[in-house]
Amino acid sequence: MLVLLKIIYFQALWYFCVILGSRSLHSIALLICVLSVLGDYFIFRYPNIKPSRYFYFVIGLACFGFGFDLIFTYPGLISWDSGLIYPASLLGIWTIFAAYYPAIFSKFNGRPILSFILGALFGPFAYWTGAQIGAIHYSPQQTTALIFHMIGWGIFFSLSIHLFQKMKREVPNGND
């Protein structure tokens, strides 16, 4: 039941961040996301993950997301307001993505084809949905860029699940 509440909370938070991003309230979205991920860690107390490793994972996801999104601005697949180098609300969304790994995404470990397919479908769909709300601009009409976005998301999702599992296994007692 607690995992279901977590899913509902973080999906609602994703939506809330997209709304804040569409209203140029990017910093507020990032702050709420960071506080939510901290709260998630301390509420669920993941015993087989060192706090430092978990937070490195969160930071790594955010950094990867920043680079990933910037790569797809060059072919024009995604864009945002011209006055921004990168919307902080998107950085926040990448941050909250980490909260799904311990209890939800870990279930896809050892299933690389399934995780690739899920990433390839739902990653670009999330961008498209965000664009419908007005937080970013997404141009799926560019077939080549869309195919690369799907492949990139599929690879990312499969590898990130594998890396998260590896991080967990290397922690014998969960203490820092």
C-alpha positions as CSV (number, residue, x, y, z in Angstrom):
1,M,0.0,0.0,0.0
2,L,2.9,2.4,0.8
3,V,4.4,1.7,-2.6
4,L,1.1,2.6,-4.3
5,L,1.0,5.9,-2.4
6,K,4.5,6.5,-3.4
7,I,3.7,6.0,-7.1
8,I,0.6,8.3,-6.8
9,Y,2.6,11.0,-5.0
10,F,5.5,11.0,-7.5
11,Q,3.2,10.9,-10.5
12,A,1.3,13.8,-9.1
13,L,4.6,15.6,-8.4
14,W,5.7,15.0,-12.0
15,Y,2.5,16.6,-13.2
16,F,2.8,19.5,-10.7
17,C,6.4,20.1,-11.8
18,V,5.3,20.2,-15.4
19,I,2.6,22.7,-14.5
20,L,5.2,24.8,-12.6
21,G,7.5,24.6,-15.6
22,S,4.8,25.8,-18.0
23,R,4.4,28.8,-15.7
24,S,8.2,29.5,-15.5
25,L,8.4,28.5,-11.8
26,H,11.3,26.2,-12.4
27,S,13.2,26.8,-9.2
28,I,10.2,26.1,-7.0
29,A,9.7,22.8,-8.9
30,L,13.4,21.8,-8.4
31,L,13.3,22.6,-4.7
32,I,10.1,20.5,-4.2
33,C,11.6,17.6,-6.1
34,V,14.8,17.6,-4.1
35,L,12.9,17.7,-0.8
36,S,10.6,14.9,-2.0
37,V,13.5,12.6,-2.9
38,L,15.1,13.3,0.4
39,G,11.8,12.6,2.2
40,D,11.4,9.4,0.2
41,Y,14.8,8.1,1.2
42,F,14.2,8.9,4.9
43,I,10.6,7.5,4.9
44,F,11.5,4.2,3.2
45,R,14.9,3.8,4.7
46,Y,16.3,1.5,2.0
47,P,18.4,-0.8,4.2
48,N,20.5,-2.3,1.3
49,I,21.6,1.1,-0.1
50,K,24.1,3.4,1.4
51,P,22.8,6.9,1.7
52,S,25.8,8.4,-0.1
53,R,25.5,6.0,-3.0
54,Y,21.8,6.7,-3.3
55,F,22.3,10.4,-3.5
56,Y,25.2,9.9,-6.0
57,F,22.7,8.0,-8.0
58,V,20.2,10.8,-7.8
59,I,22.8,13.4,-8.8
60,G,24.0,11.1,-11.6
61,L,20.5,10.8,-13.0
62,A,20.0,14.5,-12.9
63,C,23.4,15.1,-14.7
64,F,22.6,12.4,-17.2
65,G,19.2,13.9,-17.8
66,F,20.7,17.3,-18.3
67,G,23.1,16.0,-21.0
68,F,20.5,13.7,-22.6
69,D,18.0,16.6,-23.0
70,L,20.6,18.9,-24.4
71,I,21.6,16.3,-27.0
72,F,18.0,16.2,-28.2
73,T,17.7,20.0,-28.5
74,Y,20.2,20.1,-31.4
75,P,18.1,18.1,-33.9
76,G,15.0,20.1,-32.6
77,L,13.2,17.2,-30.9
78,I,12.8,19.1,-27.7
79,S,13.1,22.8,-26.8
80,W,12.1,25.2,-24.1
81,D,11.9,29.0,-23.6
82,S,14.7,30.6,-25.4
83,G,15.8,32.5,-22.3
84,L,16.8,29.3,-20.5
85,I,19.9,27.2,-20.8
86,Y,18.0,24.4,-19.2
87,P,14.8,24.5,-17.2
88,A,15.3,23.6,-13.5
89,S,11.9,22.0,-13.5
90,L,13.3,19.3,-15.9
91,L,16.2,18.8,-13.6
92,G,13.8,18.3,-10.8
93,I,11.8,15.7,-12.8
94,W,15.0,13.8,-13.5
95,T,15.7,13.9,-9.7
96,I,12.4,12.4,-8.8
97,F,12.9,9.7,-11.3
98,A,15.4,8.1,-8.9
99,A,12.7,7.5,-6.3
100,Y,11.1,4.8,-8.5
101,Y,14.2,2.6,-8.6
102,P,14.3,0.9,-5.2
103,A,10.7,-0.4,-5.1
104,I,9.4,-0.2,-8.6
105,F,12.0,-0.2,-11.4
106,S,14.1,-2.9,-9.6
107,K,11.5,-5.4,-10.6
108,F,12.7,-5.0,-14.2
109,N,16.3,-6.1,-13.3
110,G,17.3,-9.1,-15.4
111,R,14.7,-8.2,-18.1
112,P,16.7,-5.9,-20.4
113,I,14.4,-6.3,-23.4
114,L,11.3,-5.5,-21.4
115,S,13.0,-2.5,-19.8
116,F,14.3,-1.3,-23.2
117,I,10.8,-1.4,-24.6
118,L,9.2,0.3,-21.6
119,G,11.9,3.0,-21.7
120,A,11.6,3.5,-25.5
121,L,7.8,3.9,-25.2
122,F,7.2,5.8,-22.0
123,G,10.3,8.1,-22.0
124,P,9.3,10.0,-25.2
125,F,5.6,9.8,-24.1
126,A,6.5,11.7,-21.0
127,Y,8.1,14.4,-23.0
128,W,5.1,14.5,-25.4
129,T,2.7,14.8,-22.4
130,G,4.8,17.6,-20.9
131,A,4.6,19.4,-24.2
132,Q,0.8,19.1,-24.2
133,I,0.8,20.9,-20.9
134,G,3.2,23.6,-22.2
135,A,6.4,23.0,-20.1
136,I,8.5,22.1,-23.2
137,H,8.2,21.9,-26.9
138,Y,8.4,18.4,-28.4
139,S,8.5,17.7,-32.1
140,P,7.8,14.1,-32.7
141,Q,7.2,14.9,-36.4
142,Q,11.0,14.5,-36.9
143,T,11.0,10.8,-37.4
144,T,14.8,10.3,-37.2
145,A,15.1,12.3,-34.0
146,L,12.2,10.5,-32.5
147,I,13.7,7.1,-33.3
148,F,17.0,8.2,-31.7
149,H,15.1,9.5,-28.7
150,M,13.3,6.1,-28.3
151,I,16.5,4.2,-28.7
152,G,18.3,6.5,-26.2
153,W,15.5,6.1,-23.7
154,G,15.4,2.3,-24.1
155,I,19.2,2.0,-23.6
156,F,19.2,4.5,-20.7
157,F,16.3,2.7,-18.9
158,S,17.9,-0.7,-19.2
159,L,21.4,0.4,-18.1
160,S,20.1,2.6,-15.3
161,I,18.2,-0.4,-13.8
162,H,21.4,-2.5,-14.1
163,L,23.5,0.2,-12.4
164,F,21.1,0.6,-9.6
165,Q,21.1,-3.1,-8.9
166,K,24.9,-3.2,-9.0
167,M,24.9,-0.3,-6.5
168,K,22.6,-2.3,-4.2
169,R,24.5,-5.5,-4.3
170,E,27.8,-3.8,-3.3
171,V,26.3,-2.8,0.0
172,P,26.4,-5.7,2.4
173,N,24.8,-4.1,5.5
174,G,23.5,-0.8,4.3
175,N,25.5,1.3,6.6
176,D,27.6,4.3,5.5
